[in-house]
Amino acid sequence: MVQTNVVGTAHVLDAARANASLERVVLTSTSEVYGTAQFVPITESHPLRGQSPYAATKIGADALGESYHRAFGLPVAILRPFNTFGPRQSARAIIPTIISQALTRSTVKLGSLDPRRDLTYVKDTAAGFLAIAGCDAAVGRVVNIGRGDDLTIGELVERIAALIGRSIKVETDTVRVRPAASEVGRLLAGTALARELMGWSPRFTLDEGLAETIDWVRNNLNLFRVDAYTT
């Protein structure tokens, strides 16, 4: 993670500095850099807290981008998506994990059901990247994107069950439960800056995004190992 997120970002920024005609560098951040919400909705001024090595390296990558903008005038903008999901997502993520199990069995194995997440459909996230890439006012800044609504993992299971049209039982798998100090309890995006600077707002409801994702997983179940825990 350090090599990819920190050193890799430094290589990209150095290469960008060497390109005199470069118009924009867009860095992909993550809502994980905030840690468990200290207030909601989480705005870009929320304190950063690395509750995992991944989050810590993303904080480092963001800081490098900001420093290259300040020190060298590099046109860096940082997009901070909240929990993107959709077709083709890795089986290690929570939504394809739930869907792939729910389509093939009546019991789903999960970790904690209490964390709250702001889940953003991938088409809205992609639109956010296009928007920030063309937004001069976002240069040198961090911008959140998310639906601005959250729910627990337990509630997410219920939404997916309703869309699939079947009852789902949940079994706690202790291997999937994260250490208490590293589990981010709540993420809820404040997106006022995205609307103000870029005119961005989500177009897809949670159910619309889930329905498209369920259809894709159903048609590609051969890609999922539902009996294995993908870490």
Secondary structure, 3 states (H helix, E strand, C coil): CHHHHHHHHHHHHHHHHCCCCCCCEEEECCHHHHCCCCCCCECCCCCCCCCCHHHHHHHHHHHHHHHHHHHHCCCEEEEEECCEECCCCCCCCHHHHHHHHHCCCCEEEECCCCCEECCEEHHHHHHHHHHHHCCHHHCCCEEEECCCCCEEHHHHHHHHHHHHCCCCEEEECHHHCCCCCCCCCECCECCHHHHHHHCCCCCCCHHHHHHHHHHHHHHCHHHCCCCCCCC
